[in-house]
């Protein structure tokens, strides 16, 4: 999983390779707690902290806010959640057959 942030006028790519089981649990909890139709500023901070944790604190919440284009905010959050939960779904696909 990758995220590209603008830092000092240049694009910098960060990767998250290993996704722990704890992060899957956190992803499920965060996605259930947030009202995506009407996100409050505090909820947005929680989502940004989640992404910082997901990428192993390679950047700060402020660097994420400042380095991510506004048009990419919600798609990036959604993509991160879907990639973590989707990977779990792929791992369990066909197990009940």
Buried (B, 14 or more C-beta within 10 A) or exposed (E): BEBBBEEEEEEBEBEBEEBEEEBBEBBBEBBEEBEEEEBEEEBBEBBBBBBBBBBEEBBEBEBBBEBBEEEEBEEBBEBBBEBBBEBBEEEEEEEEE
